[in-house]
């Protein structure tokens, strides 16, 4: 058994490792699926607006539009995975939106694993977005769907945009942060938004604009203003107001105020989970201390070679392990308790706190130290994040004595600090800065708890993965007591450690030996030598221990030993009275 982590936590870590390896394999070695038909190249984006945009060819009639939509659908059915099929989807969607004005709209479940509310979307554009090609067709489809949802949700006076409208338009920014070339794609946007226009009305004119130019910054205002739209939506949320208030407290200076706000937020959230982290550390330390007793129980019920495990024995094994954990106040599930609590905090607090303010960070050009813009990724910051995660992981775990387990722990401690920064390479610097501060504070608090529990423990050896030497004397002894003693103080004896009871019995035996030796006489036909032999036997019975835990001699039980001791004490009392 691992001296530090429970089996449940080991299983979770191995699942995460397997998931990461699978994603890496798909990323670099995954074989592309064979298309069902001939591969066709996509025409230029401008051809998708032929007969639609004013001044771009003859305007399509309704009859010609319906015929072309049918033809495009047949071409999509021929091979629905090549570049031309996605261009055909975009062309079909534009015709249905601007010419036929009957673009199909559906609803789907949002959120993680579809557990969120029902949201509206346009399937013809959504299929292109799900492909994630990060090309001009993807950018145009994302803008079309986001703009439609935005104008539809804000049609009424003073109405706020819908969440799906804001998050769809926001994808134009997120995709550009994943691949900088995405911002260089040119797409068609209305030259000037028209007030009072209906949802599917054709704009008076289109113009080609780079996706990067659609971002609303302080020095480059423009009518489409993607960032301005997103910030308008998030400005009504609690986290946006909280972030703005704290940044104002620090002076509202783009050079440092927003960075200090993120650091303060990391400090507060880490201190919130510190009580649980302390309990987790104490429980894991207790698990390491009772590992020898736990191993004995497992060996006791281990099936012999060639035999199948006995279900009854396995049930008894689990019962004794639970009883052992309860006697020592150890909870094996505390090993993953902190992770279970951190997940809701991450999704409900940390992620929205950063995400709701990224548009504002970009608009004001928020920087911090060498980071030019907190809304964009930063490679040096990712490297520092990986190092901070490595130190935090190494210091928060105790290297097990078993060589195989120690190697597994060492491998995981190096793989996760590499995997996570790789998957977070597209995240904003504000998000990474938060986790660096969180990890550094965790390392400091973990160091304080470690030194308080064991002042002699070496931090360097812990970081290097040197196995800890087990201290048998530090094992918290199991409480015990006599059920048949009949003593009025038997209840108190139950809570005393076994080693303390053994010491008291040994002292009583030595005292009795001294008394009989001082008398120097034979009582009731029994010599002092015999009495001393009985005393020596009693002392042997009382003080026989194994690893600090009292045990009975071979071939007898603790109950029989206590009865024999009681009989001998009665015999000595009668002898002294006769004398």
N, C-alpha and C positions, 0 to 999 in steps of 0.2 A: 504493500500500500504506500502511496506517495506520502512523504512526511509533511507535505504542505498543502496539497490540493486534494479535494474530494474527487471521487470517481465521476460525479456529475459534471464538475467543472472541467476535468480532463476530457470528457466526452465532448463538451461544448467547444473546447479549444481545438480538438481534432476535427470537428465538423467545420469550424471556421477555416482551418488550414486546408482541408479538402476542397472547400468552396473556392478559396483563393487560388489553389492550384488549378482547379477546373477553369476558372475565369482566365487565368494566364494562358492556359493551353488553347482555349478558344480564341484568345486575342492574337496569339502568335502562330499557332500550328493548326487551328481549325480549318478543315478543308471546305472550300466554298461549295455550296449546293449546285448541282448541275441544272441549268435552266431547262424548262420543259420544251422550249422552242428555239427558233433562231434568235441570236442576240442582235438587237438593233440599237443604234446610237440615237440619242435624243437631239431633236432640232434645237435651234437657238430659242432662248426664252421669248424674244420678240415675236416669233411666229405663233406663240400661244395667244397673243393679243390681236392677231390679224382678224379684221372684220368686227372687232370689239372696241378697241381704243379708237377714239376719233383721230382721223388722219392716218390710220394704219390699215389701208385697204378698204374695199367696199364693205359696208355694214351688212352683216348677216341678216337675212330674213328669218322669220320664225320657222318656216318650212325647212329652209336650208340648215338652220340650227339643229332642229330635231334629227334630220338625216345625218348630220355630222356626229352628233352625240351617239347615235346608234352604231355608226361605223367605228368610232373610237372605242366603244365598248367591245366590239368584236376583235379589235386589235389588241386590247388588253387581255382578252380571253386567250389569244394565241400564245402569249408569253407575258405573264403578269409580273415578272421580276426583273426585266431588263430596263435600261434607262429610258427607252422610248415609251414603255408602258406607264411610267410615272409622269412623263411629259404629257401623255395622252390623258391621264387622270386630271392634271392641272388644266389642260385645254377644255376638257369636258366640264369641269367645275366652273370655269370662267364663263362659258357659254350659258350654263344653267343659271348662273348668278346674275349676269348683266343682260342677257338677251331673252332667255325664257323666263327668268325670275321665278324659278320653281326649284331652287337648290334644296335637296333633301337634308333634313335635320333630324338627329336622333338624340337619345339620352344614354348615358353609361355611368357606371359607378366609378367614383374617383377615390383617391387616397391609396394607402398601402394595401395591396392585395384586394382592391376593390371594396374596402370597408368604409369608404367615405360616402358623402351624399351623391345623389344623381345630378349629373351636369349635362349640359347640352353641347353638341359638337356637330360638325359637318363631315360625314364619312369620307367624301371624295378628297377633301384636304387632309383629313386625319390620317389616311393611309399613307400619304406622302411623308407626313411628319414622323410617323412611326418608323419609317425606313431609316431615318437619321443619316442621309447621305452628305449633309452639310454642303450642298451645292446650291446653285441659284434657284433651281426648282423647289428645293426644300425651303429656302428662305422666302420665296414668293408664296408658297402654300401656307407657311406659318403666319405671314403677314395677313393674308386674305382671311384666314379663320379668326385670328385675333382681332382684326379690325371689325369683322362682322359681329362677333360676340360683344365687342366693346360698344359699338354703335347701337346694337339691339338693347343692351342692358342700360344704356344711358339715354334712351330715347325720351323718357319722361323727364320733366323739369326737376332739377336738383337731385336726381337719382344717382346712386353710386354705381360704379362698374361692378360686374359680377366677378367672383373669384376666378372662374374659368377664363374670363376675358383677360384679366390681369396676368394670370400665370401663362396663358398662351402667348401673349405679346412679349412677356418676359423671356420666353425661350429664345427669342432673337438675340438677347444679350447673353444668355448662358451658352448658346451654341458658339457665339463669337469668342467667349472665354476659353472654350475647349479647343477651337482651331481659329487662330487669328486671321487666317485667309477668308473665313466666313464673312468678316466685316467688309471685305473688298468686293463681294458679289453685288451686282446692281440689280435692283428689282423695280417694278412699276408701282408707283404710289400716286394717289390723287394730288394734283398740283396744289390745290387749296380746298380744305374741307368746306362743304357747302351746308349752311344752316337750313334746317327744315327738309333736307333731302330724305327720301324714303330709304329703307334698308338696302334694297337691291337696285337703286337708281344708278345709272351710269354716270360717273363724274364727267364734268365738262372737259377735262383734260388730264392726261397722265404725264408723269415725268420719271425718268430713270434716276434713282438715287442709290448710293452705296448704303449698305446696311449700317455701316459705321457712322454715316452721316445722320442717320435717323435717331441717334441717341441725343437726348436733350441734355446739353451741358451748359454751364453758366456762360461760356464764351461763344457758343454756337446755337442760339435758339432757332427752332424751326417748327412749322405747324404740326408735322406728324408726332414729334416729341415722345418717343417710346418711353424713355426714362421718366419724363414728366408725367405720363399717364400712369406708370407703375407706382411712382412715388405718391401720386394723388390717391391711389387705391390704398396703399399701405399706411398713409398718414392718419387714417381713422383707427388703426389698431393700437392696442395697449403697448406693445413692445416698441413701436415707432415713437410713440409719445414719451415713453420712459427713456429711450436712447437719446432723443432730442433734449430732454430735460437734463440728463447727466452731462451731455456734451456742452450744454450751455453753462453748467456749473464749472466746467474746466476751461471756460473762456471761448468756446465755439470757434477755436482756431483750427483750420484744416490740417495744420502741420503736426499737431499733437493731441488735440482734444478728443478726437474720435478714437485714437489708439489707446489713450488713457481710459476712456469709457469701456472699451473691450477688456482691458486688463482688470479693471475694477469688477466687471461682471464675472470674469473668471475666478477672481478671489472670493466673491460672495457665493457663487454656486459650489465651489470646492469646499468651503467651510460648512455649507449646508449638509453635505454628505459625510463630513468628518466623523460624527458620532457613529454612524453605521460602519464606516471604514475601521474605526477603532474596535468595534465589536467583532468585525470580520477578522482583524489581525489577532485578537485574543483567542477567537475560536480556532483559527488555523494553527496558532501556536500550541493550543491545547491538543489538537489532533496530532501534531508532531510528537508531543510528550507521551501520549497514550498509545503511540504506534506499537511499542513492544508488546503491550497487553493485547492490542487488537490483533497482532500477528499470531499470538498464542491461540486466541480464539479461532482464528481462521485455520490454523494447523490442526486444531482439535477436531474440526468438522470437515477437514479436507478428505475427499474420497480417495480410497486406495487405488493403486495403479490398475487400470483395466476395469474399474467399477464405475457405474453411472452415479451421478450425484443423487443422494437420497433427499426427496422433497421435504420429509420431516426434519432431517438434519439441517437442511438449508433454512427452514423456518426457525429452528432453534438457534442457528447461527445468527440470523438477523435479530432475533429477540435479545440474545446476549450482547450483540454489538450496540443495539439501542439502549439497553440497560447500562452498558459501560459509558456511553456518551452522556446519558442522563446523570449518572453518578458524578461525572467530572464536569458537568455543565458545558458540554461541547455540542455544537450544532454543525454537522457536516454541510448543511445547505447554506451556511453563511459564506462559504467559499464563492458562491455565485450570487449571493444576495445583493452585493453592491452593483453588479452588472445589471441585475433585474431592475433595480431602482434607477440606475443611470439611463437606461433606455427611454423611459417616459420623459425624464428630464431633458434628454437630448432632443427628442422629437417635439416636445410640447413647449420647451423653454429656449434652449440654446439655438436650435436651427431657425425658428422664426425670429428670434432676437437679431441674428445676423442677416437673415434673408430679407426681412422687412426693411432693412436700412441700407442694403447694397446699392439701390438706385441713388439714394441721397449721397452715399459715400463717393460714387462715381461722378455725380453732378458737381459736387463741391471740390473734387480732386483731393480727397482726404489722403494724407500720407503719414508715415510714422517711421522715423529713423531713415534707413536706406530704402524703405518701401515707397515707391513713387505713388502708387494708388492701391488703397486697401481693398478695392473691389476686384482686383485682378490677381491671378496667381503669381507666386514669387518662388523661384527654384531654391535660392539659399535658405529661405524660410522653411521650405519643405525638408531640407537636409537637417536643419536644426530641430525640426519637429521629430524626425526619425531618431535623432540622438537622444532627445528628451524622453521619448517613449521607451527607448532601450534602457536608460538609467532607471526610469520609474518601474519598469517591468522587473529588472534584475533586483532592485532594492526591496520590492514588495513581495518577493518569493524567497523561501529558504531552500538552498540546494539540498536535495535529498541525499541520503547516504548511499542508496543503490546507484550503481554506475549507469545502468540502462535508463533509469528515470532521470538521472542528472543529465545525460546526453539529450534525451527528449526535451527536457526543459530548456537546455541551452539552444537547441535548434529552434524551438518556438520563440525564444527571446530574441533571436536574430531575424527570423523570417517575418514576424509581424511588424517590426519597425521598418521593414523594407516594403512589405505588401501594402500597408495602409497609406503611406505617402504616395505610392504609385497610383492607387485608386483615387486619391484626393488631389491629384495634380491639377485638376481643373477647378478646384474650389478657390474661393476668394482668399486673399491674404488675411482679411479680417477673421475668417473662420479658422485658419491655421494659427494665427496669432493667439486666438483664444485658447486653443488646445495646448500650445507651447506653455503658456502661463499656467494652465491647469496642471500639466504634467510636472512642471518645476515645483509648484506648490505641493503637489502630491508627494514628490520626492523628499522635500524638506520635512513635511509632516510624518512621512514614513520613517525617516531617519530619527526623528525625535522619539517616536514610539519604540523603535528598535533599541535605541540606547537606553531608554527608560526601563525596558523589559530586561535587557542584558547589557550592562555597561561595558563588559569585556568583549562584546562582539565586534569584530572588525568589519568596517564598511568596505574596505578594499577587497577582502576575501569574499564578501557577499557579492560584490559586483563582478569579481572574477569567476564566480561559480564554484568556489571551494566548498566541498561538503562539510556540513557542521558535524562536530563530534557529539554523539548523543550522551546526555548526562542522565544516568539512571536515577540518581538521587533526586532530580528535579521533578520526577513523575508525581503528580498529585495522587496520593494513595486513595484507594476506594474506601469509603466508610463501611464499617461493619459493626456487628454487635451480637450478643448471645441471646437467643430466644428462650433458653431454658435456665438461665442463671438465677432467676427469681429475685434478683437484687432490685431494690427500689430505684437504683440509678441506672438501670439497664437502658432506659431511653436516652440518657446522655451518652452512654457507652456506644450507642449505634452511630453517633456522629463523630467518634474519635477515630483517627487513622489507625490502621493495623499496626504500623510500626510503633506508635505510642503505646498501644495495649501490650505489645510484646515486650517493650522496655519496662513497663510497670510490672508485668509478671516476672520478668527476670530479676528485678530489684527485690520483689517479695521473696523469691526463691533464695536469693543470696542472703537476705536478712534471716530467713528461717534456718539456713545452714549455719550462720554465725551463732544463733541462739542455741541450737543443739550442740554445737561444738563447745560452747561455754559451759553447758551443763555437764558434759563429759561422762555421762552415765548411761547404762543400759536400761531401757524401759520396756516392760512387758515382754521380756525375752528377745527384744530386737536391739541390736547394737547400734551405736552411732554411725558405724560404717554403713550399715544398711540404710539408715535414715538419710545419710549423705548421698548414697546411691540413688535413693528415690528423689532427693532434691535435684541431683544432677540430671536425672531423667526428665524431671519436670521442666528444668531450665532449658534442656535441649528441645523439649516439645514446644515451649513457649516462645523461644527465640529463633527457631528454625525459619529462615526466610529465603526467598528467592527474588533477587532484584528489588529488594525493599518491600516485598509483600509476604506476610507470614503464611506458612504452609504447614500442614500436618505431616508427621512421619509417614513413610511408605507403608501402606497396608492399614491405615487407620483414618478416621475422619476427625474434623475439628470438634464435632459434637461429642464423640467418644472421649476425646482428650479432655474436654472440659469436665465430663463426668468423673473421670479418673482423678483429675486434680482435686475435685470437690471431695471425693472419698478419702484421699490422702490427707487433706487438711483436717477432715473430721477425725481420722485416726491419730494424728499428732496432738490434736486438742485433748482427746481422751487420755493419751499417754501422759501429757503434762499434768492433768488433773490427778491421776493416780500417783504420780511422783510427789 
